[in-house]
Amino acid sequence: MMAIRKERNPSTWSVVEAKARLDDVIGESDTSGPQKLVRNTDELAVVVPPDDWGRDQRRKGTLAEFFHNSPLRGSGIILERHPDTIGDPRDIDF
C-alpha cells in the first residue's frame, strides 16, 4: 500500500526519504512518471520506468543525418587538419 505524500511536488523525493521508501519511488515512477531525487534542492537523480529509459536511449538517425542537419552545414566554415609535426604517430621506436 502506497502512503499519501504531503509534499508540494509529489514527484520529488529527498534522498533520505527515497532510500527509506524505494519501493514507493519505483512504483510512483511506473504510474506517475519520472521521480526526482534531491538533496538540499540539488537534483541528484531521476528514477524512470524502463520503457521511458529505452525510448530516450534509442538512436535518432544516422551519423550522416546528424551532419546533414548540422547548423554549420552551408555556413562556409573551412576546417583544415594541421600536418603532424612529430612524424607518423604509428612509428614507434623500440
N, C-alpha and C positions, 0 to 999 in steps of 0.2 A: 504494500500500500504506500502510495506516494504522499508525503506530508505536504500541506499547503504552505508555500513560502510567503513570507511577509516582507519582501523586498520591493523596492520601486521597480527594478528591472529583473523580471523573473528569468531572464536568460544569462544573467551574470552571477557567478559564484566566487566567493573568496576561496583561496587555495585551501585554507583550513577546513571550510565547510565542504568543499568538493572532495577532499580526502576522506572526510567522515561519511559522506553520502555519495560515494562514487556511483553506486547502482542507480541512484536517482538522477545524477547528472547524465549518465548514459541513456537512461530511459527518456529524460526530457529532450535530449538531442534527437532521439528517434521520433518523438511525437511532436515536438515544438520547434525543431531546427537547431542550429548551432548554439552551443553553450560556451560562454566566455569564462575563463578562469583569470581572476585578477588578484594582485597583491598591492595594497596601498594605491589604488587607482591605476596601476600599471597592468595592462593586459599581457598575460604571460602565455596563454594557450587558448585554443578553441577546440572543443570536442564536437565532431561532426559524425553523422552516420556514414557507414561505409559506402553507400550509394552516392552520397554527395561528394565524398572524397574522390571516388573513382571518376565521377563526371568531371571534376575540376582538374584531374591529373591526365586526362586524355589529351593526346596531341591534337592541336588545332591547325592542321595543314602541314605542308612540307617546308623544308628549308628554302627551296626555290620560291615558294609562295611568300614566305616571310620576306625575302629580299625583294621580290617583285612589288610587294605592298609597302616597302620601306618609305618613310617620308623623305629620305635622302635621294631616292630614285629620281633622276632627272634634275637634280639640283646643280649639276655641273661640278660637283666636288671631284677632285682628282686625288686618288690615293696612290702613292708610289712606295715601293719596297726599297729600302736602302740596302745596298750590297753589303754583305758581311765583310767586316774589316779584319776578322781573325782567320779567314780561310774557311774551308769546308768544315762545318761543325761535326761531320761524320768522321773526319780524320782524327784518329786517336793514336798517340804515341805510347807504346808500352815499354 
